[in-house]
Amino acid sequence: MKLTKILCAATLCGMAVALSSCGNNNGKSLAEGASDDLTAYENSDVNAVEQARPQIMVIPGDQTLQNFRMLRTERANGRDYTIRDYKGYLLKDDRAKRIISAIQDDFNAQNYPLNDFEQTLKQLDTQEATDMADGMEKDAKTMLLTVAQPDIILELNYDTSRDKISLTSHNYNQTGEKNISYTLSAIDAYTNKVISTITASNIKGESTTETIQEDIHKNMPKLQADIEKYFSDILTRGREITVRVAVEQGCNVNLQDESITGDTYADWAVDYVKTHTIKGAYKMQRNTDNELYFVNCRIALVNEDGTQYGVYDWARDFTKSMRQNLGVKASNKAQGLGEVLITIQGLK
């Protein structure tokens, strides 16, 4: 979430308008006034609600990719993998950029921070090379979210039928109208939970792009209200993540062994999760010699001073505490946005 620059820009613009309307009677330049205001802003308390405002990215859904033959399934090592060709889709669908841009404009008007789908795809070439060097395997969607790190994904699926023949006053006439259907789903990028959906079926229109844009714009207030409500809840109850602690193969640590603290490694980890989640919200699914797995863990979005606090920060603190208190070599190797994966390599 890159809100700070946005707020500063908005503040400076507001100062410029105010000063220009008052004239130059005060003898201060625009730059001098803006500088004073910026200092005041930097020294003021951080607004936690503003800091937690969700970052948005609009992407095509799987149905749309399928319609343009940019979605396929491949099998490797006994597993099925979904292959999404986002770059090929943008080249093939000449409506995509205009529809996505219109949706972004609606959110930009409400001061939501945005990640641009096309620009993020351009960053993936570098990211792909890095991941190949690290021996990591990710599908296109995982990589897209890892690079952009949005809070909310807006997945757009749409379909257009053939032109219809309609009856006018005294004869049949080719109207050029289409039956257009679409679904725009707001999804929590960290949990894949659907927050809100707006959908329409068989809308009449000559232009697919304009028809979808107009209908989405009409229904946008409800979608944005649902997103605000959802994030208000997250700010209060915490962001939901999964936490996995795993012992690497060949490691001389067993999670059920007693650690230098007097507790087993597993019990120490359970206590850490319990005391570092909001109201101890978590659910343990696995507890074995080599793995602990927690779901529905609720972590804070902001620090006590109102500054941002994310999944990476939480995982870093967990890993650091494990090294210091248990005397083990550990690292965070999470790939997904809402996943924490702490691996233990052995004792120091």
C-alpha positions in Angstrom: 0.0 0.0 0.0 1.6 3.2 -1.2 -0.7 5.7 0.4 1.9 8.1 1.9 2.9 9.6 -1.5 -0.7 9.9 -2.6 -1.7 11.7 0.6 1.3 14.0 0.3 0.4 14.8 -3.3 -3.2 15.5 -2.4 -2.1 17.8 0.5 0.2 19.8 -1.7 -2.5 20.1 -4.4 -5.0 21.3 -1.8 -2.5 23.9 -0.5 -1.8 25.2 -4.1 -5.6 25.7 -4.7 -6.1 27.5 -1.4 -3.2 29.8 -1.8 -4.0 30.7 -5.4 -7.6 31.6 -4.4 -6.4 33.9 -1.6 -3.9 35.8 -3.8 -0.4 36.8 -2.6 -1.3 39.1 0.3 0.4 36.9 2.8 3.7 37.2 1.0 4.4 33.5 1.0 5.3 31.5 -2.1 3.5 28.2 -3.0 6.6 26.2 -2.3 7.0 27.8 1.2 3.4 27.0 2.1 3.6 23.5 0.8 6.9 22.9 2.8 5.3 24.0 6.0 2.3 21.8 5.4 4.4 18.8 4.6 6.4 19.2 7.8 3.1 19.3 9.8 1.9 16.2 8.0 5.0 14.3 8.7 4.9 15.2 12.4 1.2 14.4 12.8 -0.3 11.1 14.0 -0.6 8.4 11.5 -4.2 7.6 10.5 -4.6 3.8 10.8 -7.7 3.6 8.7 -6.0 5.5 5.8 -2.9 3.3 6.2 -5.0 0.2 5.9 -6.8 1.3 2.7 -6.7 -1.6 0.4 -4.6 -1.7 -2.7 -6.5 -2.8 -5.8 -5.5 -4.7 -9.0 -7.9 -5.6 -11.8 -7.2 -8.9 -13.6 -9.0 -11.1 -16.1 -10.7 -14.1 -14.6 -10.2 -17.7 -15.7 -13.5 -17.7 -17.7 -12.3 -14.8 -19.8 -8.9 -16.4 -20.3 -10.6 -19.6 -21.4 -12.8 -17.7 -23.9 -9.7 -16.3 -25.5 -7.9 -19.7 -25.3 -5.3 -18.4 -22.9 -6.0 -20.9 -20.1 -4.9 -24.6 -20.2 -4.0 -27.4 -17.8 -0.8 -29.3 -17.9 0.2 -32.4 -15.9 3.7 -32.8 -14.5 5.1 -35.0 -11.7 1.6 -36.4 -11.1 0.0 -33.0 -10.6 -2.2 -30.8 -12.7 -1.0 -27.2 -13.2 -3.1 -24.3 -14.5 -1.3 -22.3 -17.1 -2.5 -18.7 -17.5 -1.2 -16.7 -20.4 -1.9 -13.2 -19.3 0.4 -11.5 -21.8 -1.1 -13.4 -24.7 -4.6 -12.4 -23.5 -3.7 -8.7 -23.5 -2.5 -9.0 -27.1 -5.6 -10.9 -28.2 -8.4 -9.0 -26.4 -8.5 -5.4 -27.7 -11.2 -4.5 -25.1 -9.2 -5.5 -22.1 -7.2 -2.3 -21.5 -10.2 0.0 -21.9 -12.4 -2.0 -19.5 -9.7 -2.4 -16.9 -8.8 1.3 -17.1 -12.5 2.3 -16.6 -12.7 0.2 -13.4 -9.4 1.6 -12.2 -10.7 5.2 -12.8 -13.7 4.5 -10.5 -11.3 3.4 -7.7 -8.8 6.2 -8.3 -11.6 8.7 -7.9 -12.1 7.4 -4.4 -8.3 7.6 -3.7 -7.7 3.8 -3.6 -4.0 2.9 -4.3 -3.8 0.9 -7.5 -1.6 -1.7 -9.2 -1.7 -1.7 -12.9 -2.2 -5.2 -14.4 -0.2 -4.5 -17.6 2.7 -2.8 -15.9 2.9 -5.6 -13.3 3.2 -8.1 -16.2 6.2 -6.3 -17.5 7.9 -6.7 -14.2 7.4 -10.5 -14.3 10.2 -11.0 -16.9 12.8 -10.0 -14.3 11.0 -11.9 -11.5 10.8 -15.1 -13.6 14.5 -15.0 -14.2 15.1 -14.6 -10.5 12.8 -17.5 -9.5 14.4 -19.8 -12.1 17.8 -19.1 -10.6 16.4 -19.9 -7.2 14.8 -23.1 -8.4 11.3 -21.9 -7.5 8.2 -22.9 -9.4 5.2 -20.6 -9.5 2.3 -20.2 -11.7 1.6 -16.9 -13.5 -1.1 -15.8 -11.0 1.0 -16.5 -8.0 3.9 -14.5 -9.5 1.6 -11.7 -10.5 0.3 -11.3 -6.9 3.8 -11.7 -5.4 5.2 -8.9 -7.5 2.2 -6.5 -7.2 1.1 -7.5 -3.7 -2.4 -6.1 -3.9 -4.9 -6.4 -1.1 -7.9 -6.9 -3.3 -8.0 -8.6 -6.7 -10.9 -7.6 -9.0 -11.4 -10.5 -11.3 -13.4 -9.7 -14.4 -15.2 -12.3 -16.5 -17.3 -11.4 -19.5 -19.0 -12.9 -22.5 -20.8 -11.6 -25.6 -23.3 -13.5 -27.7 -23.9 -12.9 -31.4 -26.0 -10.0 -32.7 -29.7 -10.5 -32.4 -32.6 -9.8 -34.9 -35.3 -7.7 -33.3 -38.8 -6.7 -34.4 -39.2 -2.9 -35.1 -42.3 -1.0 -36.1 -43.2 -3.0 -39.3 -40.2 -5.1 -40.3 -37.3 -7.1 -39.0 -34.1 -5.1 -38.6 -30.5 -6.0 -37.8 -30.0 -3.8 -34.7 -26.3 -4.6 -34.0 -27.1 -5.1 -30.4 -25.4 -7.9 -28.4 -26.3 -9.8 -25.3 -23.5 -9.1 -22.9 -22.9 -10.7 -19.5 -20.2 -10.0 -17.0 -19.1 -10.7 -13.4 -16.7 -8.6 -11.4 -15.6 -10.2 -8.1 -13.6 -8.5 -5.3 -11.4 -11.2 -3.8 -9.1 -11.0 -0.8 -5.6 -11.7 -2.4 -4.4 -13.1 0.9 -7.2 -15.7 1.6 -9.0 -16.0 -1.8 -12.2 -15.1 -0.1 -14.8 -13.4 -2.3 -15.7 -10.1 -0.6 -18.3 -8.8 -3.1 -19.6 -9.5 -6.6 -21.5 -7.4 -9.1 -22.9 -9.3 -12.1 -25.3 -8.8 -15.0 -26.7 -11.1 -17.6 -27.9 -10.4 -21.1 -27.5 -6.6 -21.1 -28.3 -5.1 -24.5 -25.7 -3.0 -26.1 -23.9 -2.3 -29.4 -20.5 -1.8 -27.8 -19.3 -4.6 -25.4 -16.7 -2.2 -23.9 -19.0 0.7 -23.3 -21.9 -1.4 -22.1 -19.8 -3.2 -19.5 -18.1 0.1 -18.4 -21.5 1.8 -17.9 -23.1 -1.0 -16.0 -20.0 -1.5 -13.7 -19.9 2.2 -13.0 -23.6 2.2 -12.0 -23.0 -0.7 -9.5 -19.6 0.4 -8.3 -20.8 2.2 -5.1 -22.1 -1.2 -3.7 -18.8 -3.0 -4.5 -16.7 -0.2 -2.9 -18.9 -0.1 0.2 -18.5 -3.9 0.6 -14.7 -3.6 0.3 -14.6 -0.8 2.9 -16.7 -2.8 5.3 -14.5 -5.9 4.8 -11.3 -3.9 5.4 -12.8 -2.2 8.4 -13.4 -5.6 9.9 -9.8 -6.6 9.1 -8.5 -3.5 10.8 -10.4 -4.6 13.9 -10.0 -8.3 13.9 -6.8 -8.7 12.0 -5.7 -10.1 8.6 -6.2 -13.8 8.2 -3.1 -15.8 7.3 -1.7 -19.4 7.4 1.4 -20.3 9.3 3.6 -23.4 8.6 6.7 -24.3 10.5 8.6 -27.1 8.8 11.9 -29.0 9.5 14.1 -29.4 6.5 15.2 -32.9 5.4 18.3 -34.0 7.2 17.9 -31.5 10.0 18.9 -32.5 13.5 15.8 -30.9 15.1 12.6 -32.7 16.0 9.7 -30.4 16.8 8.7 -32.6 19.7 12.2 -32.5 21.3 12.8 -30.3 24.3 14.4 -26.9 23.4 16.8 -24.8 25.4 13.8 -22.9 26.8 12.5 -26.1 28.6 9.5 -26.4 26.2 9.4 -28.5 23.1 10.0 -26.7 19.9 6.4 -27.3 19.0 5.0 -25.9 22.2 7.2 -22.8 22.0 5.9 -22.2 18.4 2.3 -22.7 19.5 2.7 -20.2 22.4 4.3 -17.7 20.0 1.4 -17.9 17.5 -1.1 -17.7 20.4 0.4 -14.5 21.9 1.1 -12.8 18.6 -2.3 -13.1 17.0 -5.3 -10.8 17.8 -7.1 -12.3 20.7 -5.2 -15.6 20.2 -7.2 -16.3 17.0 -5.7 -19.4 15.3 -6.5 -23.0 14.5 -3.8 -25.7 14.5 -4.4 -28.4 11.8 -1.1 -30.4 12.0 1.3 -31.1 14.8 4.0 -33.7 13.9 7.7 -34.2 14.5 8.5 -32.3 11.3 5.7 -29.8 10.8 3.3 -27.4 12.5 0.4 -25.9 10.4 -1.9 -23.2 11.6 -4.9 -21.7 9.7 -7.2 -18.7 10.5 -4.4 -16.8 12.2 -5.4 -13.2 12.7 -2.5 -10.7 12.7 -2.6 -6.9 13.1 -2.5 -4.6 10.1 -0.8 -1.7 11.9 1.6 -1.1 14.7 0.6 0.7 17.9 1.9 4.0 16.3 -0.4 3.5 13.3 2.3 2.5 10.8 1.8 -0.4 8.5 2.5 -4.0 9.6 2.2 -6.9 7.2 2.6 -10.6 6.8 6.3 -10.2 6.0 6.8 -8.2 9.2 5.0 -10.8 11.2 7.0 -13.7 9.7 10.3 -11.8 10.2 9.5 -11.2 13.8 8.6 -14.9 14.3 11.8 -16.1 12.6 14.0 -13.7 14.5 12.5 -14.7 17.8 13.0 -18.4 16.9 16.6 -17.8 16.2 17.2 -15.8 19.4 15.2 -18.0 21.8 15.6 -21.5 20.4 19.1 -21.2 19.0 18.1 -22.6 15.6 18.8 -21.7 12.0 15.5 -20.6 10.5 14.3 -18.6 7.5 11.0 -17.5 6.0 10.4 -19.0 2.6 6.7 -18.1 2.0 5.6 -17.6 -1.6 2.0 -16.6 -1.3 0.7 -13.3 0.1 -1.1 -14.8 3.0 1.3 -17.6 3.8 4.1 -17.8 6.3 6.5 -20.7 5.9 9.3 -20.9 8.4 11.8 -23.6 7.7 14.3 -24.9 10.3 17.7 -26.0 9.0 19.2 -27.1 12.3 20.9 -25.9 15.5 23.4 -23.0 15.4 
